[in-house]
Amino acid sequence: MSYTLSRLANNSVEITAEVDADVVASERSQIVKGFSRQARIPGFRPGKAPASAIRARYAEDIEKELREHLAGVVLREVFESEEDLEPLTHPQLKDAEFGEDGGFRMTAAMETRPRYDLPELEGIALPEVSLDVTEAEIAAELNKVAEEHATWEPADDEPGADGLLVEADLIGTMEDSDDEPYNEKDARFVIGQESVPEQINEALQGAKVGEQLVAEKRFPDDDENQNRAGKTVRYTIDVKGLKRKVLPEIDDELAETIGLESLDELKERISEMLIRDKRVERREQWRRTVLDHLEEGLDVNELPPSLVSSAVQEDLNRFAYSMAMQGVDPESGEVDWQELSARMEPGARRRALDMLILEQLAESWEIDVPEAEVDAFVASEAHRLGIPPAEHKANLAKENRLDGIRHSARISSTINEMIRRAGGEVDS
């Protein structure tokens, strides 16, 4: 057998091969014998029909199986000979034919995993990232805690203004639409919030309890939802109540409401949390810095299409999941998925390249899967689900999710090792 391996754009390869006629004849003979053991031909006992009768009755099936078998033989030999060839996609047969001389010729194409000549890591200038926690940062977090424990008191005697909570019946009617009007009883929202349409916020300025207000919003002509593009929705707002937010004092009593003994202890907990967050941010900045160094000169547009497509699909799946969690049907037609896919592609390409680099480093550095971290993750999930860790681990294996967890743990260890080799500090 002889073959030619041609390397094409985007890390694709094309294999052209020829198998000699005598090898084809031998393989055909073995396949015919296999058919004869199971064939049922009138006039012959099972397994006793002559080869000529088998070939005549099952000619098409024999040739099909022979073609697939020979293609497999060729590809196995190519993979054994080309040690650096790591396919990402199944080989696609473009031609697989028998010649007049009895030989076999085939052409197959596939995408392969790229391998890069990476620069050394020593001497990289990692950015300085301070882990110091300031009093202003602690104060900001304390304000957040106070916000979380705020109460709302009646303010029916006050005019509507930013920051007041409105209780209202809200009806929205779209012009030139057969859809039922949007109708929300006892809606609650805060005047001035970005999530509230600007026109409603404006209409509620100075509003009084018991008033009925009207606001109109026109959607742009190029709105992504074509059902409302260029149309105007008319909101009718029946104001039923107004409330003002009352923040608690930031003192020991506030700390006690969340199970701590004092304000000093709360500040200490906040400081520890901020330091953890800063360490995570520092690790991410260093990860990006080192990867940018390793990827300098690499063309993100020359990645295998299957990797890019898979990365984009992962992003689309996450977006669809977030829509579903917000109560929006991903198939409602509100999203132009093709346009969204195009917007996501550049980021997906970068992440795909990052993963190729990290997987190559993991292999070359012989990074093992940290099974202790995998087990800790599984145990944490099992505790949340209320089932034994061993049972949860078995379930993950059955669902083919355990390998993904192991892969993530190995990549995380690789990132740590990458940062160490670049001179950075890694948390134990």
Buried (B, 14 or more C-beta within 10 A) or exposed (E): BEBEEEEEEBBBBBBBBBBBBEBBEEBBEEBBEEBBEEBEBEEBEEEEBEEEBBBEBBEEEBBEBBBEBBBEBBBEBBBEEBEEBEBBBEBEBEEBEBEEEBBBBBBBBBBBBBBEEBEEBEEBEBEEBEEEBEEEBBEEBBEEBBEEEEEBEEBEEBEBBEEBBBBBBBBBBBEEEEEEEEEEEEBEBBBBEEEBBEBBBEBBEEBEBEBEBEBEBEBEEEBEEEEBEEBEBBBBBBBBBBBBBEEBEBEBEBBBEEEBEEBEBBBEBBBEEBEEEBBEEBBEBBBEBBBEBBBEEBEEEEBBEBBBBEBBEBBBEEBBEEBEEEEEEBEEEBBEEEEBBEEBBEEBBBBBBBBBBBBBBBEEEEBEBBEEBBBEBBBEBBEEEEEEBEEBBEBBEEEEEBEEBBBBBBBBBBBBBBBEBBBBEBEE
